[in-house]
Amino acid sequence: QHIIQVVRTDDTEHALLAADTVAINDSFFTAKGLQIKETAGADAVTLDIKGGSKITLTGGEAAFTGVIDAEGGNVATNANIADGGTLTVGLVGNDEAQNMTLNEVTVSGTFRVDGNGLDSTQVKANELEVNNTGAAVAVNNATLTAANTSISNGQMDIINSVAHLGTMAATGGTLFVDPAYVSIDGFTGETFGTQLLVGEGSVVKIGGTTDDDLRAAMAESGITA
């Protein structure tokens, strides 16, 4: 897959632009990633995916961030997915490595990971936030790792995958696991407000609990696995 270069449309020399934010409006494309000259001063570049845009980034080898600079080095990357926008990492049928390491991912629209294997499609994020009623995160045949996860609205589906959700703020929305292995280090806040649906053959492990303790706690809460 190719790299899309961020340049001025009227620049015949196609010089790369420095950017802190790359706004993607009403666009449809598939690429390995994007290339900018450098950030314009921010610690990370933000891909601002507007409603109506549907983009696919296939990713690459480990540590690939989805955006590279003029020298080909990885640039720390945030993804802000607006209501009606879609960012997909990975491509069904692609047999190459589909890894991506992101900084902050804010999902008001749709964030998909279409994997080709737990080892060959690994997506990482420091922060993953799902915050809109219509927001959707769908992970299939891949490994997702987030240091911190927040679900206040919307739905996160983990299908045929492994997910490590780190420290979780679970105040709303739905987490659906079927079949998958999901681990959560712990929770912030005093209440758990996210609906947790665990399909047959799935495991959700929280903190240092044993599998037996986890099953007992789930049964006491009326959750079946």
Salt bridges, closest charged atoms under 4 A:
ASP10 OD1 - ARG8 NE 3.16
ASP48 OD2 - LYS50 NZ 2.81
ASP114 OD1 - ARG112 NH2 2.95
ASP212 OD1 - ARG215 NH1 3.75
